[in-house]
Structures are given as structure tokens and as C-alpha cells.
Amino acid sequence: MSDLVTFGETMLRLSPPHGERLERTRTLDVQAGGAESNVAVAAARLGVDAVWLSKLPDSSLGRRVVSELRSHGVRTGIVWDDPAESRIGTYYLEPGTEPRGTDVIYDRADSAVTTTVPEELPLGAIRNSEVFYTSGITPALSETLSATTERVLAAAQDGESTTTVFDLNYRSKLWSPAEAREEFESLFPAIDVLVAAERDVRSVLEREGEATELARGLADDFGFETVVVTRGENGSVALHEGTVFEQDVYRAETVDAIGTGDAFVGGFLAKRLDGGGVGEALEYGSATASLKRTINGDLAVISPEEVDAVVQREAGGISR
Ligand code: KDG
């Protein structure tokens, strides 16, 4: 039985050296990046037995992604696809710096994972996990994956003590807000813990009010056990069984913001799996996220000692 099972696409992330533009660079740094494996890596590095499930071409590129994730302690359950008939998703990332925004170019249409059907996945492992996590990116990738997401969430729900966790992770390059909203609302009955950026709750789920009201409205309408609303620089709010928890963001010098939300979720889940309460988990998630911002790449290459040190330093009021 594993603590955490995640399912989703991981791509090759190709980015130019700091300060260079995609248009001109002759060098691209290659790393693995994908929301669900980012969460698994953060959690694994914090001591969680984490498994990431996906489908990849059986090629050097697919193997590269797997070996990178394994090197962080993540266990993998991969459906290996014929490389002659499948491809790996790729994304090009030119990090933004004031006053220029971040440029993301996806090259992921019809990647191997988009054909994954439930019969290819270890549904027993999902059912036996303590936490099953996927995000709104997964059902956005294909009709097949939309149906598969529904089936794997149902399998997780069949587990005697599996908590299902879903991060909206709305990606405007993949679908429209209306399409996403319809899909999300059909999946919500199978979700125990919802994580959502405040901006997505407003623009995709079309809800209004303060973060706490947003969380309360969603919990009332869909019966979530916990709703976590992340508010960027304004921290996060959680509503858990009627009680509200609030958490400030921990300041950090930002080297690379991509993956910050996933690190937050990885830290949050690690603390919950360790028996921590929701307030402590928000604190831990926030500290994990702040550390991620200091690191280049999607992955939170951090240790429990570093996260503890951030939490303690902040509690001591040294660097707030
Ligand atoms: O959360 C980080 C992800 O956005 C990044 O890894 C790319 O998975 C990705 C996606 O689909 O946007």
C-alpha cells in the first residue's frame, strides 16, 4: 500500500539559459515537468511513499523522464508505448522577468498519455492508496483521458480509506473555461479534497466572494471534506469540515515560479499523511512552495529539514 498515487502527463521541459530568449537561444536545458509528477516528487522528498502513474513511449526520452523522477525517490508505474507509434509531450518555457511575461509553448498533442485507458492502469494500487491525486490538466488532454480520469477517481473512491485530491490547475491553452467547468463539475462528486487557485474559482467556476466564501460555497455545493483556495502572494485559505484555516505566503527570492503550486500540494499532502492537521499542512505546504521558488526547474529539490527550518524561522518572526 502506498501513501500517495498520482496520475498524469509529464513532459520534457525545454528552457533557455537565464535571460536568453527562445527565439535566439542555441541551448535548451532539459528537465522533466508535469503537475502530477511534481507533486509526487515534492511529497517523496518529504518522506512520502509516492507513486506516479503515466504512459510514455518506450524510448530514450521516455526513460529519461522516468529515471529523473526515480532519482527523487518517486516510484513509477508506467505503461510503455511503442515508440514508433507514440510521442512524448514537450513544453518550451521562457521564464518571464519584469516587465516581460512567461512564454509557454506546448508541443504535446496526441502524446502517449492521451490514449491511456483504465484497463492499462493498476486500479488496485489506486484503490489501496491513502491519497490519490490528479489535476484538471489530465482530463483536458483528450476525450479518452477525460473518461479515464472519471474511472480512476471512481476506483479511488472504492478504496476503503482512499482520499481523492484534485487540483483544478486550469490551463487556458488546453481548453475554454466553459469546457473546463463542465468537466470539473462532473468530476467533483468523486473528490474529497479540492485545491484551487482563487483566480480559477472566479473565472472558470464563475463564483464570487472572498476566498473563505468561495471555499464554503464549493464545500456546500459539492460536499468536499476540504477545500484549499490558493491566493498567490496573499497566501492560502482552507475550509475543513466547517473550520477555516489561513496561511500567509512565505517570502522567497524567485528563481523559477513554475511548479510552486505543485510543491505546495506535495508539502500539504506530506504533512497530512504524517498525521498533521489542516492548519499545519497549509504551513508546511507554504514553506515547501517558498523553497521551490528558489530552485530552477519544475521540481522541488528540497529536504524535510529545509522545510522545517523555514516553518520555524517564520514562527520565530525572523523573515516575515
Ligand atoms: O504546474 C506546473 C505545470 O504547469 C508544468 O509542469 C506543465 O504540467 C504542465 C502543464 O500541463 O501545464
Residues whose N, C-alpha, C, O or C-beta is under 5 A from the ligand:
A	BS01	KDG	E9 G33 G34 A35 I137 R171 G259 D262 D298
